Amino acid sequence: MAVIAFVLALAPTGTITQTALRNGTVDAADIFSTDPAVSRYGFVSLRDPRNLFAAQNVMPLFKRDVCSSGTS
């Protein structure tokens, strides 16, 4: 018995990915853990014991000229 899999290219954020998960078009998707849709729609984070997805330590970055040491 052959198994055929179809892969949809979805953005890691946005309503297309959320809708595809909610309506069953896809069974799994790569979305950001900080996306409010995770809790809003009851999505479940899967474990990654083989570390296939690298940690994405996100930090805000600013151009030096838009930051100041004083208060506005």
Jmol script that loads the backbone (N, CA, C; Angstrom):
load data "model"
ATOM      1  N   MET A   1       0.841  -1.167   0.000  1.00  0.00           N
ATOM      2  CA  MET A   1       0.000   0.000   0.000  1.00  0.00           C
ATOM      3  C   MET A   1       0.892   1.238   0.000  1.00  0.00           C
ATOM      4  N   ALA A   2       0.720   2.085  -0.959  1.00  0.00           N
ATOM      5  CA  ALA A   2       1.512   3.307  -1.078  1.00  0.00           C
ATOM      6  C   ALA A   2       0.866   4.426  -0.279  1.00  0.00           C
ATOM      7  N   VAL A   3       1.703   5.240   0.333  1.00  0.00           N
ATOM      8  CA  VAL A   3       1.231   6.412   1.061  1.00  0.00           C
ATOM      9  C   VAL A   3       1.625   7.632   0.258  1.00  0.00           C
ATOM     10  N   ILE A   4       0.645   8.455  -0.031  1.00  0.00           N
ATOM     11  CA  ILE A   4       0.892   9.675  -0.784  1.00  0.00           C
ATOM     12  C   ILE A   4       0.648  10.853   0.140  1.00  0.00           C
ATOM     13  N   ALA A   5       1.608  11.736   0.214  1.00  0.00           N
ATOM     14  CA  ALA A   5       1.478  12.918   1.069  1.00  0.00           C
ATOM     15  C   ALA A   5       1.531  14.160   0.208  1.00  0.00           C
ATOM     16  N   PHE A   6       0.707  15.100   0.534  1.00  0.00           N
ATOM     17  CA  PHE A   6       0.704  16.381  -0.140  1.00  0.00           C
ATOM     18  C   PHE A   6       1.173  17.433   0.859  1.00  0.00           C
ATOM     19  N   VAL A   7       2.039  18.290   0.437  1.00  0.00           N
ATOM     20  CA  VAL A   7       2.551  19.341   1.302  1.00  0.00           C
ATOM     21  C   VAL A   7       2.108  20.681   0.743  1.00  0.00           C
ATOM     22  N   LEU A   8       1.481  21.458   1.589  1.00  0.00           N
ATOM     23  CA  LEU A   8       1.079  22.806   1.202  1.00  0.00           C
ATOM     24  C   LEU A   8       2.107  23.788   1.738  1.00  0.00           C
ATOM     25  N   ALA A   9       2.494  24.731   0.932  1.00  0.00           N
ATOM     26  CA  ALA A   9       3.416  25.778   1.381  1.00  0.00           C
ATOM     27  C   ALA A   9       2.587  26.866   2.048  1.00  0.00           C
ATOM     28  N   LEU A  10       2.693  26.949   3.363  1.00  0.00           N
ATOM     29  CA  LEU A  10       1.943  27.942   4.115  1.00  0.00           C
ATOM     30  C   LEU A  10       2.903  28.875   4.826  1.00  0.00           C
ATOM     31  N   ALA A  11       2.491  30.097   4.995  1.00  0.00           N
ATOM     32  CA  ALA A  11       3.296  31.059   5.745  1.00  0.00           C
ATOM     33  C   ALA A  11       3.304  30.660   7.217  1.00  0.00           C
ATOM     34  N   PRO A  12       4.394  30.936   7.944  1.00  0.00           N
ATOM     35  CA  PRO A  12       4.448  30.551   9.345  1.00  0.00           C
ATOM     36  C   PRO A  12       3.562  31.387  10.257  1.00  0.00           C
ATOM     37  N   THR A  13       2.824  32.256   9.682  1.00  0.00           N
ATOM     38  CA  THR A  13       1.879  33.048  10.454  1.00  0.00           C
ATOM     39  C   THR A  13       0.781  33.511   9.498  1.00  0.00           C
ATOM     40  N   GLY A  14      -0.328  33.864  10.018  1.00  0.00           N
ATOM     41  CA  GLY A  14      -1.381  34.397   9.172  1.00  0.00           C
ATOM     42  C   GLY A  14      -2.622  33.538   9.142  1.00  0.00           C
ATOM     43  N   THR A  15      -3.655  34.113   8.592  1.00  0.00           N
ATOM     44  CA  THR A  15      -4.958  33.457   8.618  1.00  0.00           C
ATOM     45  C   THR A  15      -5.044  32.242   7.703  1.00  0.00           C
ATOM     46  N   ILE A  16      -4.255  32.185   6.644  1.00  0.00           N
ATOM     47  CA  ILE A  16      -4.310  31.017   5.751  1.00  0.00           C
ATOM     48  C   ILE A  16      -3.880  29.761   6.503  1.00  0.00           C
ATOM     49  N   THR A  17      -2.783  29.852   7.245  1.00  0.00           N
ATOM     50  CA  THR A  17      -2.297  28.719   8.014  1.00  0.00           C
ATOM     51  C   THR A  17      -3.282  28.357   9.118  1.00  0.00           C
ATOM     52  N   GLN A  18      -3.777  29.345   9.828  1.00  0.00           N
ATOM     53  CA  GLN A  18      -4.736  29.102  10.900  1.00  0.00           C
ATOM     54  C   GLN A  18      -6.005  28.443  10.370  1.00  0.00           C
ATOM     55  N   THR A  19      -6.509  28.938   9.254  1.00  0.00           N
ATOM     56  CA  THR A  19      -7.718  28.371   8.663  1.00  0.00           C
ATOM     57  C   THR A  19      -7.486  26.935   8.211  1.00  0.00           C
ATOM     58  N   ALA A  20      -6.336  26.669   7.599  1.00  0.00           N
ATOM     59  CA  ALA A  20      -6.020  25.311   7.141  1.00  0.00           C
ATOM     60  C   ALA A  20      -5.980  24.335   8.310  1.00  0.00           C
ATOM     61  N   LEU A  21      -5.438  24.747   9.437  1.00  0.00           N
ATOM     62  CA  LEU A  21      -5.421  23.895  10.625  1.00  0.00           C
ATOM     63  C   LEU A  21      -6.824  23.691  11.178  1.00  0.00           C
ATOM     64  N   ARG A  22      -7.578  24.763  11.241  1.00  0.00           N
ATOM     65  CA  ARG A  22      -8.918  24.683  11.837  1.00  0.00           C
ATOM     66  C   ARG A  22      -9.885  23.864  11.009  1.00  0.00           C
ATOM     67  N   ASN A  23      -9.788  23.952   9.675  1.00  0.00           N
ATOM     68  CA  ASN A  23     -10.770  23.230   8.857  1.00  0.00           C
ATOM     69  C   ASN A  23     -10.293  21.851   8.408  1.00  0.00           C
ATOM     70  N   GLY A  24      -9.085  21.447   8.832  1.00  0.00           N
ATOM     71  CA  GLY A  24      -8.612  20.103   8.527  1.00  0.00           C
ATOM     72  C   GLY A  24      -7.909  19.959   7.189  1.00  0.00           C
ATOM     73  N   THR A  25      -7.645  21.058   6.498  1.00  0.00           N
ATOM     74  CA  THR A  25      -6.900  20.983   5.248  1.00  0.00           C
ATOM     75  C   THR A  25      -5.509  20.425   5.502  1.00  0.00           C
ATOM     76  N   VAL A  26      -4.913  20.785   6.641  1.00  0.00           N
ATOM     77  CA  VAL A  26      -3.625  20.244   7.055  1.00  0.00           C
ATOM     78  C   VAL A  26      -3.762  19.719   8.479  1.00  0.00           C
ATOM     79  N   ASP A  27      -2.942  18.756   8.825  1.00  0.00           N
ATOM     80  CA  ASP A  27      -2.947  18.192  10.176  1.00  0.00           C
ATOM     81  C   ASP A  27      -1.908  18.835  11.076  1.00  0.00           C
ATOM     82  N   ALA A  28      -0.911  19.452  10.485  1.00  0.00           N
ATOM     83  CA  ALA A  28       0.158  20.089  11.253  1.00  0.00           C
ATOM     84  C   ALA A  28       0.698  21.264  10.454  1.00  0.00           C
ATOM     85  N   ALA A  29       1.224  22.243  11.160  1.00  0.00           N
ATOM     86  CA  ALA A  29       1.797  23.417  10.505  1.00  0.00           C
ATOM     87  C   ALA A  29       2.887  23.985  11.384  1.00  0.00           C
ATOM     88  N   ASP A  30       3.760  24.749  10.791  1.00  0.00           N
ATOM     89  CA  ASP A  30       4.843  25.419  11.503  1.00  0.00           C
ATOM     90  C   ASP A  30       4.416  26.854  11.748  1.00  0.00           C
ATOM     91  N   ILE A  31       4.028  27.153  12.982  1.00  0.00           N
ATOM     92  CA  ILE A  31       3.658  28.518  13.332  1.00  0.00           C
ATOM     93  C   ILE A  31       4.469  28.936  14.557  1.00  0.00           C
ATOM     94  N   PHE A  32       4.548  30.216  14.798  1.00  0.00           N
ATOM     95  CA  PHE A  32       5.309  30.734  15.922  1.00  0.00           C
ATOM     96  C   PHE A  32       4.588  30.420  17.231  1.00  0.00           C
ATOM     97  N   SER A  33       5.334  30.024  18.253  1.00  0.00           N
ATOM     98  CA  SER A  33       4.726  29.703  19.550  1.00  0.00           C
ATOM     99  C   SER A  33       4.109  30.938  20.204  1.00  0.00           C
ATOM    100  N   THR A  34       4.517  32.132  19.770  1.00  0.00           N
ATOM    101  CA  THR A  34       3.966  33.371  20.321  1.00  0.00           C
ATOM    102  C   THR A  34       2.706  33.829  19.588  1.00  0.00           C
ATOM    103  N   ASP A  35       2.309  33.112  18.550  1.00  0.00           N
ATOM    104  CA  ASP A  35       1.115  33.480  17.792  1.00  0.00           C
ATOM    105  C   ASP A  35      -0.110  33.299  18.685  1.00  0.00           C
ATOM    106  N   PRO A  36      -0.933  34.338  18.856  1.00  0.00           N
ATOM    107  CA  PRO A  36      -2.118  34.226  19.713  1.00  0.00           C
ATOM    108  C   PRO A  36      -3.096  33.151  19.248  1.00  0.00           C
ATOM    109  N   ALA A  37      -3.013  32.725  18.001  1.00  0.00           N
ATOM    110  CA  ALA A  37      -3.909  31.689  17.496  1.00  0.00           C
ATOM    111  C   ALA A  37      -3.708  30.361  18.217  1.00  0.00           C
ATOM    112  N   VAL A  38      -2.514  30.135  18.776  1.00  0.00           N
ATOM    113  CA  VAL A  38      -2.245  28.877  19.480  1.00  0.00           C
ATOM    114  C   VAL A  38      -3.238  28.695  20.618  1.00  0.00           C
ATOM    115  N   SER A  39      -3.386  29.701  21.451  1.00  0.00           N
ATOM    116  CA  SER A  39      -4.348  29.583  22.557  1.00  0.00           C
ATOM    117  C   SER A  39      -5.773  29.875  22.112  1.00  0.00           C
ATOM    118  N   ARG A  40      -5.940  30.784  21.178  1.00  0.00           N
ATOM    119  CA  ARG A  40      -7.284  31.163  20.723  1.00  0.00           C
ATOM    120  C   ARG A  40      -8.030  29.969  20.142  1.00  0.00           C
ATOM    121  N   TYR A  41      -7.346  29.156  19.343  1.00  0.00           N
ATOM    122  CA  TYR A  41      -8.013  28.043  18.664  1.00  0.00           C
ATOM    123  C   TYR A  41      -7.680  26.690  19.278  1.00  0.00           C
ATOM    124  N   GLY A  42      -6.948  26.679  20.386  1.00  0.00           N
ATOM    125  CA  GLY A  42      -6.651  25.426  21.053  1.00  0.00           C
ATOM    126  C   GLY A  42      -5.656  24.548  20.307  1.00  0.00           C
ATOM    127  N   PHE A  43      -4.766  25.152  19.528  1.00  0.00           N
ATOM    128  CA  PHE A  43      -3.731  24.375  18.848  1.00  0.00           C
ATOM    129  C   PHE A  43      -2.795  23.773  19.893  1.00  0.00           C
ATOM    130  N   VAL A  44      -2.196  22.665  19.568  1.00  0.00           N
ATOM    131  CA  VAL A  44      -1.337  21.946  20.498  1.00  0.00           C
ATOM    132  C   VAL A  44       0.095  21.967  19.985  1.00  0.00           C
ATOM    133  N   SER A  45       1.019  22.317  20.863  1.00  0.00           N
ATOM    134  CA  SER A  45       2.443  22.270  20.503  1.00  0.00           C
ATOM    135  C   SER A  45       2.926  20.833  20.603  1.00  0.00           C
ATOM    136  N   LEU A  46       3.613  20.383  19.590  1.00  0.00           N
ATOM    137  CA  LEU A  46       4.147  19.026  19.588  1.00  0.00           C
ATOM    138  C   LEU A  46       5.567  19.025  20.137  1.00  0.00           C
ATOM    139  N   ARG A  47       5.953  17.937  20.745  1.00  0.00           N
ATOM    140  CA  ARG A  47       7.330  17.794  21.214  1.00  0.00           C
ATOM    141  C   ARG A  47       8.230  17.554  20.011  1.00  0.00           C
ATOM    142  N   ASP A  48       9.471  17.943  20.144  1.00  0.00           N
ATOM    143  CA  ASP A  48      10.458  17.773  19.078  1.00  0.00           C
ATOM    144  C   ASP A  48      11.700  17.084  19.661  1.00  0.00           C
ATOM    145  N   PRO A  49      11.589  15.798  20.026  1.00  0.00           N
ATOM    146  CA  PRO A  49      12.710  15.125  20.697  1.00  0.00           C
ATOM    147  C   PRO A  49      13.956  14.986  19.826  1.00  0.00           C
ATOM    148  N   ARG A  50      13.815  15.097  18.533  1.00  0.00           N
ATOM    149  CA  ARG A  50      14.980  15.003  17.640  1.00  0.00           C
ATOM    150  C   ARG A  50      15.539  16.374  17.273  1.00  0.00           C
ATOM    151  N   ASN A  51      14.947  17.423  17.816  1.00  0.00           N
ATOM    152  CA  ASN A  51      15.395  18.799  17.561  1.00  0.00           C
ATOM    153  C   ASN A  51      15.457  19.122  16.076  1.00  0.00           C
ATOM    154  N   LEU A  52      14.385  18.793  15.370  1.00  0.00           N
ATOM    155  CA  LEU A  52      14.318  19.083  13.941  1.00  0.00           C
ATOM    156  C   LEU A  52      14.096  20.567  13.676  1.00  0.00           C
ATOM    157  N   PHE A  53      13.454  21.240  14.628  1.00  0.00           N
ATOM    158  CA  PHE A  53      13.219  22.677  14.498  1.00  0.00           C
ATOM    159  C   PHE A  53      14.147  23.398  15.459  1.00  0.00           C
ATOM    160  N   ALA A  54      14.988  24.251  14.945  1.00  0.00           N
ATOM    161  CA  ALA A  54      15.923  24.996  15.787  1.00  0.00           C
ATOM    162  C   ALA A  54      15.175  26.038  16.612  1.00  0.00           C
ATOM    163  N   ALA A  55      15.690  26.302  17.810  1.00  0.00           N
ATOM    164  CA  ALA A  55      15.114  27.349  18.655  1.00  0.00           C
ATOM    165  C   ALA A  55      15.290  28.691  17.957  1.00  0.00           C
ATOM    166  N   GLN A  56      14.274  29.503  18.018  1.00  0.00           N
ATOM    167  CA  GLN A  56      14.341  30.828  17.419  1.00  0.00           C
ATOM    168  C   GLN A  56      14.223  31.847  18.534  1.00  0.00           C
ATOM    169  N   ASN A  57      15.358  32.247  19.050  1.00  0.00           N
ATOM    170  CA  ASN A  57      15.398  33.209  20.140  1.00  0.00           C
ATOM    171  C   ASN A  57      15.248  34.604  19.559  1.00  0.00           C
ATOM    172  N   VAL A  58      14.033  35.095  19.606  1.00  0.00           N
ATOM    173  CA  VAL A  58      13.688  36.366  18.974  1.00  0.00           C
ATOM    174  C   VAL A  58      13.986  37.516  19.924  1.00  0.00           C
ATOM    175  N   MET A  59      14.562  38.580  19.389  1.00  0.00           N
ATOM    176  CA  MET A  59      14.818  39.777  20.176  1.00  0.00           C
ATOM    177  C   MET A  59      14.528  41.010  19.327  1.00  0.00           C
ATOM    178  N   PRO A  60      14.043  42.069  19.967  1.00  0.00           N
ATOM    179  CA  PRO A  60      13.799  43.294  19.200  1.00  0.00           C
ATOM    180  C   PRO A  60      15.121  43.982  18.863  1.00  0.00           C
ATOM    181  N   LEU A  61      15.218  44.483  17.661  1.00  0.00           N
ATOM    182  CA  LEU A  61      16.400  45.225  17.220  1.00  0.00           C
ATOM    183  C   LEU A  61      15.961  46.601  16.734  1.00  0.00           C
ATOM    184  N   PHE A  62      16.759  47.607  17.056  1.00  0.00           N
ATOM    185  CA  PHE A  62      16.461  48.970  16.649  1.00  0.00           C
ATOM    186  C   PHE A  62      17.701  49.605  16.065  1.00  0.00           C
ATOM    187  N   LYS A  63      17.495  50.532  15.151  1.00  0.00           N
ATOM    188  CA  LYS A  63      18.617  51.339  14.673  1.00  0.00           C
ATOM    189  C   LYS A  63      19.036  52.269  15.799  1.00  0.00           C
ATOM    190  N   ARG A  64      20.338  52.474  15.931  1.00  0.00           N
ATOM    191  CA  ARG A  64      20.875  53.297  17.019  1.00  0.00           C
ATOM    192  C   ARG A  64      20.254  54.700  17.018  1.00  0.00           C
ATOM    193  N   ASP A  65      20.021  55.283  15.845  1.00  0.00           N
ATOM    194  CA  ASP A  65      19.537  56.665  15.802  1.00  0.00           C
ATOM    195  C   ASP A  65      18.060  56.819  16.202  1.00  0.00           C
ATOM    196  N   VAL A  66      17.338  55.741  16.368  1.00  0.00           N
ATOM    197  CA  VAL A  66      15.947  55.875  16.828  1.00  0.00           C
ATOM    198  C   VAL A  66      15.816  55.635  18.323  1.00  0.00           C
ATOM    199  N   CYS A  67      16.888  55.217  18.962  1.00  0.00           N
ATOM    200  CA  CYS A  67      16.895  55.001  20.404  1.00  0.00           C
ATOM    201  C   CYS A  67      17.581  56.162  21.108  1.00  0.00           C
ATOM    202  N   SER A  68      17.114  56.484  22.287  1.00  0.00           N
ATOM    203  CA  SER A  68      17.770  57.516  23.072  1.00  0.00           C
ATOM    204  C   SER A  68      17.842  57.050  24.520  1.00  0.00           C
ATOM    205  N   SER A  69      18.777  57.585  25.259  1.00  0.00           N
ATOM    206  CA  SER A  69      18.932  57.181  26.656  1.00  0.00           C
ATOM    207  C   SER A  69      17.992  57.947  27.574  1.00  0.00           C
ATOM    208  N   GLY A  70      17.433  59.057  27.100  1.00  0.00           N
ATOM    209  CA  GLY A  70      16.517  59.862  27.905  1.00  0.00           C
ATOM    210  C   GLY A  70      15.078  59.448  27.677  1.00  0.00           C
ATOM    211  N   THR A  71      14.191  60.080  28.398  1.00  0.00           N
ATOM    212  CA  THR A  71      12.765  59.809  28.221  1.00  0.00           C
ATOM    213  C   THR A  71      12.192  60.777  27.192  1.00  0.00           C
ATOM    214  N   SER A  72      11.139  60.379  26.568  1.00  0.00           N
ATOM    215  CA  SER A  72      10.517  61.235  25.550  1.00  0.00           C
ATOM    216  C   SER A  72       9.549  62.193  26.180  1.00  0.00           C
TER     217      SER A  72
END
end "model"
wireframe off; spacefill off
backbone 0.3
color backbone group
